[in-house]
Amino acid sequence: MKTFGIVAHVDAGKTTLSEALLYQSGQLRTLGRVDNQDTFLDPDALEQARGITIFSHAAQFNLGDKPATLLDTPGHLDFAAQVEQVLDALDYAILVVAGNAPLSGHTRTLWNLLQRYGVPTFIFVNKMDAIGADAKQTLASLQADLDAGCLPLAHLDDDAKEAIAVLDDDVLQQYLESGELTTATIQQLIAKRQLFPVYFGAALKLDGVSALLDGLATYTKESPVLPKFAARVFKITHDQGVRLSWLRVLGGSLAPKQMLGDEQINQLRVYNGTKYTVAEKIHASEVCAIPNLQQTHAGMGLGALADAPKPILQPVLSYALDPLDEDLHACLQAMEELGDEDPQLQVTWSKTLQEIRLQVMGPIQVEILTALLHDRFGLTVKFVAGGVLYRETVAQVVEGVGHFEPLRHYAEVHLRIAPGKSGSGLVFDSACSPDVLTQNFQHQILTALQAKTQLGVLIGAPLTDVHVTLISGRASVKHSVGGDFRQAAWRALRQGLMMLRKAKDVLLEPWYRFELVVPTESIGRAMTDIQRMQGEFGQPEQTGAFTRLTGSAPVSEMQDYATQLRSYAHGSGQLSLVPDGYRPAHDADAVIKARAYVPTADLENTPDSVFCAHGAGYPVAWDDVPDMAHVPYLATDVLVRSN
């Protein structure tokens, strides 16, 4: 069974196309409409009220004479994390774009995600019946902005065959020799992401939908089945108090009473919209939901499959929950359930502040969370903006040392802390000889470093893009236990960061990639605003009475710009914002001063060490630790050391 995912920027007509595909394939007897709030794959009251997809949903349909699964995904950028979760479970994607509007920044982001996950993609250009729709112009934009392999496939004449053949040298040679382009060859080009079939139509009128279905049936092939049991968990939901783990089986099969880790499968559900049937067995390539598993999470690999890599799309804004008159414990339980469904929320509880904090992509997500807490849990709360989510990194190599030696305990750890590649996160490895520290102790150190979020020392923000290598240490045959190395490793990392704090620790801030369309008479104001916000942009592009400006700017400066735009453009402007990674903060000194973070006072992340003398342990400040360490410095490329 093939699994298709349908993705698009909001308002491209994705849900309308999903409805049309299900109707045209015989799955639905009547055709629902978004404006009538009766579409099959937007069953939630919030989705119907807002006219947008908020949650991903599954439907079963027939593709030719074979069954297939369709996964509909949210279109708004604020819910893009849910889209990314689904991509790793797909055979093919259908990207929907509007034929009467320029390609949006979010569409380019979706394209990059599809490329990263290697998902073969069909493109449906929707709304071709709308004023301003231009097939030739849209195709040119797809080929220029996405890939030259975006080619129409509805009418496979000689010109179309030749355009396809030139995408691959071997295929071109075969085509020139035989004059034929086989279906198998086209399938292979699509599977290798060299060809991206483009279909044009108007989903609301069912125009072009049959051609798309024919293309999906003809030019797709079954994915290879893994030899051993393997599955990917792609989302977690709750249905009337029942926790559901959604997964795609990629090898082997599943049956009731079978064990998944330490948990037993009690039921296998195959959903079609809001309804489900109970399956006796789930085979490779099929999608199902398993109730009441508690140890699963989105992105989890089961069996022979490893966990998915960390998602690219990360939240950029921080919020705190204000419980108003509600019970704080009830709010925490509700938020933990929502955080279980969307791990990107990073729900945390501060005992000290008695505060629930979370991370989000944007204000629409906050509005939906507020409504969810009210509708699902009966809680009336509000969220208070807490600013952007900063990160910290290093710009120079340093050796950090941590020593933990209270009475009857002993451990010393030396770490080489170096700048990592942009976007790499934290990388931990070892270059320590087993003659110095046993493999068991080395494993304990690396596990401890990965066991919690490591914080920087500038404002206490999470550390990222740092390569940490265990290079040396010392253990005591009599007194060392695993917990000692956990303490020493954490202290070593913080101590090294403190050595760099004044000059070589770097504060990073999130940036947006923006696309701004304003009336041409307002372009001067827009360019001035972007420059004032420390942003950058390319050459303005004028189309009729409007001008398009693309570029990047700090989230901290641009997050509230939509309000200003509505004012000076009198409602005629459009702003699209997409997370664009992290860069050194443009106002680092001001942020550091405002946060007033004291790293030595953060006792859960202390950079200081503990030594022992005369039968008692005593603390040693981080800057005195190198001179008292029992193991000498080892990293020859370290430029920052204790005097």
Secondary structure, 3 states (H helix, E strand, C coil): CEEEEEEECCCCCHHHHHHHHHHHCCCCCCCCCHHHCCCCCCCCHHHHHHCCCCCCEEEEEEECCEEEEEEECCCCHHHHHHHHHHHCCCCEEEEEEECCCCCCHHHHHHHHHHHHCCCCEEEEEECCCCCCCCHHHHHHHHHHHCCCCEEECCCCCHHHHHHHHCCCHHHHHHHHHHCCCCHHHHHHHHHCCCCEEEEECEHHHCECHHHHHHHHHHHCCCCCCECCCEEEEEEEEEECCEEEEEEEEEECEECCCCEECCEECCCCEEEECCEEEECCCEECCCEEEEECCCCCCCCCEEECCCCCCCCCCCCCEEEEEECCCCCHHHHHHHHHHHHHHCHHHCCEEECCCCEEEEEECCHHHHHHHHHHHHHHHCCCCEEEEEEECCEEEECCCEEEEEEECCCCCCEEEEEEEEECCCCCCEEEEECCCCCCCCHHHHHHHHHHHHCCCCECCCCCCEECCEEEEEEEEEECCCCCCHHHHHHHHHHHHHHHHHHHCCCCEEEEEEEEEEEEEEEHHHHHHHHHHHHHCCCEECCCEEECCEEEEEEEEEHHHHCCHHHHHHHHCCCCCEEEEEEEEEEECCCHHHHHHHHCCCHHHCHHHCCCEEEEECCEEEEECHHHHHHHCCCCCCCCCCCECCC
